[in-house]
Amino acid sequence: MRDLLDKIPQSRGKLESTIRKFKGAPVYIIELKVFGTACGCIGMLADVRGLQIEDIEVYQEHFVAILSEISRYIGLKPDLMYARTLPGSFEVVAFTARELCSRCKNDLASFEKPRPDLIILNKA
């Protein structure tokens, strides 16, 4: 358990510094959280400031690569990675890498974009 707790702050810093390097501008990862949901999904969520939807379009491969690397580092095997936007704006407010429970795998398998505020980055 202590190993995971040590990895979370390191991962937050790595995500922030990596995004800053490839974007070349200030980006802030306010929090990096590891979560478990009532349905059985597990994952990580990074609260982000300083990104716009156009950044996702330009750097999507880079976001997938760094989120995959950090996911593996903390022991996740995500089935789905997505960015969440602030509804009604162009601002990206979070990244999520999620190992789906069996119910959510079935629900999301048929959807390309399950909610209007989500931008799917990678789907296994």
N, C-alpha and C positions, 0 to 999 in steps of 0.2 A: 504494500500500500504506500509506504513512504517513497518508493521508487516512482510511482505514478505522480505523487504530490510534488516531487522534485522536477518532474518532466513538464508539468503544466506551465510554470513561469518561464522556463527555458523555451518552450514551444511558442508562447506568446511573443517573446522577444524575437525569436527567429522569424516568425511570420511577419511581424512588423518590419524588421530590417530588410527582409527579402523583398517585400512589396515595395518598400521605399527605393531599393536599388533598381528594380526593373521599371518602376514608374518614374523615378527621378523627381519625386515630389514628396512633401510630408504626408504621411498616412499614419494613422494611429489605431492600434488594436487596444481598445479600452479594457476589454476582458476576454479571456479565453476560458470557456467553461466546458467541463465534461458532464454529460447528462444521461439520465435514464428516464424513459417515459412510462406512463401507466400501461400502455399497450405492449411494451417490451422492446421498443427501439432504444438504441444507445448511440451516443455520438459526441461530437464537440461542436461548440458554437463560438465564433469569434465576433464580438461587437467591434465594428470598424467605423472610422470617421476619415473622410478625405478622399473617398472614391465616388465616382459617378458611373452610371450605366455604360457610358461609352468606354470607360476603362475596362469593364468586363468584356466588351466586344473586342477590344484591341489585345488584351493580355490574358484571355481565357485559358490558353494552354499553360501559362505561367502559374495562374491561380490553381489550376487542377494539379500541377506538379508539386507545388509547395504544400497544398492541403493534403495530398496523398502521402507525401513524405512525413509530415507531422502526424497524420493519422496512424501510419505504421509505427512511428516512434512511440506513441502512447498506447499502442495495442489495438487499434481499431482497423476494421476492414470495411470501409464504407461502400454501400450499395448506391448511394446517392450523395451528390455534392451540389449545393446550390447557394446562390446569393439572394438575400432578401433586400428589397428596396423599401424606402419610405413611401407609402401609398400617395399617389398624386405628385410625386417628385422624381427627379433623376438621381437621387442620392442612394447609394448602397450603404446599408446599415449593419449587415451581418453576413457571415459565411457560415455554412453548416456542412459538416461531413457526417453522414448518418448510416449506421448499420440498421437496416429495416427488419422489423419483426415480420412474421409470415403474413399477418393481416395487411400490414402496410405495403409489403411487396406486391400482394395481389391488387390492392387499391391503386397503387401508383403505376403498375405495369401498363395500364391502358391510357395513362395521361402523359402527354408531352409537357404540359405546363399545368400542374394541379391548382395553382392559385395565381391571381394576376400580379401579386407582389413578389413572386419567385422567379428567378432566372436559373434554369437548370444548367449546371456547369458540366456534370458528368453523371451518367446513369449506367450502372453495371448490368 
